[in-house]
Amino acid sequence: SVSRCSSTVPGKMSVPTCRQSCSTCIVGLSKLGNVWPSRRPVSAPLLGRQISRCREKFVQPIAPADVLQFWFGSQPYEFRSVLWIKGLDWQDPSRGAGAAVKERFAPWMRSWGSDPSGAEVPLEWQSDPESQVALVLLFDALPRLAFEGTAEMFAYGALARKFAAAALNSGRLPWPLELFCHVAAVQGEDLAAAIAGSTAIVQLAEQLKQGASGKDLKLANSVHKYFYSAMAKPSVALLRQFGRDPQRNYLLGRTSTAAELNWLNTKKELAIWAKRPEPPT
């Protein structure tokens, strides 16, 4: 890697002159067991964080408003069922949204999600409820599109739920933002949190129905149908039955129990990534 770096001194591959923690040099030097002056070999976690910070310099910066705009549109917020429910590009429903999400947001998911405590998340993103909701989306909804079919779909869920709780405790949120805080709770594998999130989604749908008619009533019914009946209710049922979501077992490298295997084999509608491969013959 170092030999390809244009900043190295000719004839001295392991001594970069730029003094920048660029991923090319750090990875190369760590493999060579050498570092440039005043630096010492770094541990793997520290190395990962250094590389992540370096990559931030070379990708398009984002603000909380960018995430909220992508997911909800401009205020007053839209009900983007094509994106939220089908995972399709809302501007061009003929294609999936995963590639666009990965290109735009994945570097920040990985960089800020590299520390499970949230220590890598900028403080300005934690300063108000709407910015915290942007983090909920960045760590829960968006990874499910960007990394569909891999374990990384679920890698940042704990951070999402942390910021969801903070946002809900900070004050009143517009209903779409509140909805996805509850969705983050439902998407985890903690039964108590999933029950609380499921109950909150039902209550939110009922609030939207009060005095509603026409398009507003249709919207409220959609919240109940898609986010409670099709998502929250089945999720809670699985956690009550198995204590976890068996659909994730294969991706997460977990061994399924006999009961879980029976459920997986008899379930008619499973995501492609949830299906176990055929055993070798």
HUGIPE-V760233 format. One record per residue. N is the residue number from 1. SS is DSSP state (H for helix, E for strand, L for the rest). PHI is phi as a letter, one per 40 degrees, with the letter a starting at -180 (* if undefined). BURIAL is # if it has 9 or more other ideal C-beta (glycine too) atoms within 8 Angstrom, else .. Layout:
{{N | SS | PHI | BURIAL} {N | SS | PHI | BURIAL}}
This chain:
{{1 | L | * | #} {2 | H | c | #} {3 | H | c | .} {4 | H | c | .} {5 | L | c | #} {6 | L | c | .} {7 | L | c | #} {8 | E | c | #} {9 | E | c | .} {10 | L | d | .} {11 | L | g | .} {12 | E | b | .} {13 | E | d | #} {14 | E | c | #} {15 | E | b | #} {16 | E | c | #} {17 | L | c | .} {18 | L | c | .} {19 | L | g | .} {20 | L | c | .} {21 | L | c | .} {22 | L | c | #} {23 | H | c | .} {24 | H | d | #} {25 | H | c | #} {26 | H | c | #} {27 | H | c | #} {28 | H | c | #} {29 | H | c | #} {30 | H | c | #} {31 | H | c | .} {32 | H | c | #} {33 | L | g | .} {34 | L | b | .} {35 | L | a | .} {36 | L | c | #} {37 | L | d | .} {38 | L | g | .} {39 | L | b | .} {40 | L | b | .} {41 | L | d | .} {42 | L | b | #} {43 | L | c | .} {44 | H | d | .} {45 | H | c | .} {46 | H | c | .} {47 | H | d | #} {48 | H | c | #} {49 | H | c | #} {50 | H | c | #} {51 | H | c | #} {52 | H | c | #} {53 | H | c | #} {54 | H | c | #} {55 | H | c | #} {56 | H | d | #} {57 | L | c | .} {58 | L | b | .} {59 | L | b | .} {60 | L | c | .} {61 | L | c | .} {62 | L | b | .} {63 | L | b | .} {64 | H | d | #} {65 | H | c | .} {66 | H | c | .} {67 | H | c | #} {68 | H | c | #} {69 | H | c | #} {70 | H | c | .} {71 | H | c | #} {72 | H | b | #} {73 | L | g | .} {74 | L | c | .} {75 | L | c | .} {76 | L | c | .} {77 | L | c | #} {78 | L | c | .} {79 | L | c | .} {80 | L | c | #} {81 | H | c | #} {82 | H | c | #} {83 | H | c | #} {84 | H | c | #} {85 | L | b | .} {86 | L | c | .} {87 | L | g | #} {88 | E | b | #} {89 | L | c | #} {90 | L | c | .} {91 | L | c | .} {92 | L | a | .} {93 | L | c | .} {94 | L | c | .} {95 | L | b | .} {96 | E | c | .} {97 | L | c | #} {98 | H | d | #} {99 | H | c | .} {100 | H | c | .} {101 | H | c | #} {102 | H | c | #} {103 | H | c | .} {104 | H | c | #} {105 | H | b | #} {106 | H | d | #} {107 | H | d | #} {108 | H | c | #} {109 | H | d | #} {110 | H | c | #} {111 | H | c | #} {112 | H | c | #} {113 | L | c | #} {114 | L | c | #} {115 | L | b | .} {116 | L | d | .} {117 | L | c | .} {118 | L | g | #} {119 | L | c | .} {120 | L | c | #} {121 | L | c | #} {122 | L | d | .} {123 | H | c | .} {124 | H | c | .} {125 | H | c | #} {126 | H | b | #} {127 | L | c | .} {128 | L | a | .} {129 | H | d | #} {130 | H | c | #} {131 | H | c | #} {132 | H | c | #} {133 | H | c | #} {134 | H | d | #} {135 | H | c | #} {136 | H | d | #} {137 | H | c | #} {138 | H | c | #} {139 | H | b | #} {140 | H | b | #} {141 | H | c | #} {142 | H | c | #} {143 | H | c | #} {144 | H | c | #} {145 | H | c | #} {146 | H | c | #} {147 | L | b | #} {148 | L | d | #} {149 | L | g | .} {150 | L | b | .} {151 | H | c | .} {152 | H | c | .} {153 | H | d | #} {154 | H | b | #} {155 | L | c | #} {156 | L | b | #} {157 | H | c | #} {158 | H | c | .} {159 | H | c | #} {160 | H | d | #} {161 | H | c | #} {162 | H | c | #} {163 | H | c | #} {164 | H | c | #} {165 | H | c | #} {166 | H | c | #} {167 | H | c | #} {168 | H | c | #} {169 | H | c | .} {170 | H | c | .} {171 | L | i | .} {172 | L | c | .} {173 | L | b | #} {174 | L | d | .} {175 | H | d | #} {176 | H | c | #} {177 | H | c | #} {178 | H | c | #} {179 | H | d | #} {180 | H | c | #} {181 | H | c | #} {182 | H | c | #} {183 | H | c | #} {184 | H | d | #} {185 | H | c | #} {186 | H | c | #} {187 | L | c | #} {188 | L | c | #} {189 | L | b | #} {190 | L | c | #} {191 | H | c | #} {192 | H | c | .} {193 | H | c | #} {194 | H | c | #} {195 | H | c | #} {196 | H | c | #} {197 | H | c | #} {198 | H | c | #} {199 | H | c | .} {200 | H | c | #} {201 | H | c | #} {202 | H | c | #} {203 | H | c | .} {204 | H | c | #} {205 | H | c | #} {206 | H | c | #} {207 | H | c | .} {208 | H | c | #} {209 | H | c | #} {210 | L | c | .} {211 | L | g | .} {212 | L | c | #} {213 | L | a | .} {214 | H | f | .} {215 | H | c | .} {216 | H | c | #} {217 | H | c | #} {218 | H | c | .} {219 | H | c | #} {220 | H | c | #} {221 | H | c | #} {222 | H | c | #} {223 | H | d | #} {224 | H | c | #} {225 | H | c | #} {226 | H | c | #} {227 | H | c | #} {228 | H | b | #} {229 | H | c | .} {230 | H | c | .} {231 | H | b | #} {232 | H | c | #} {233 | H | d | #} {234 | H | c | .} {235 | H | c | #} {236 | H | c | #} {237 | H | c | .} {238 | H | c | #} {239 | H | c | #} {240 | H | c | .} {241 | H | c | .} {242 | H | b | #} {243 | L | g | .} {244 | L | a | #} {245 | L | c | #} {246 | H | c | #} {247 | H | c | #} {248 | H | c | #} {249 | H | d | #} {250 | H | c | #} {251 | H | c | #} {252 | H | c | .} {253 | L | g | .} {254 | L | c | .} {255 | L | c | .} {256 | L | c | #} {257 | L | c | .} {258 | H | c | .} {259 | H | c | .} {260 | H | c | #} {261 | H | c | #} {262 | H | c | .} {263 | H | c | #} {264 | H | c | #} {265 | H | c | .} {266 | H | b | .} {267 | L | c | .} {268 | L | c | .} {269 | L | b | .} {270 | L | b | #} {271 | L | c | .} {272 | H | d | .} {273 | H | c | #} {274 | H | c | #} {275 | L | c | #} {276 | L | c | .} {277 | L | c | .} {278 | L | c | .} {279 | L | c | .} {280 | L | c | .} {281 | L | c | .}}
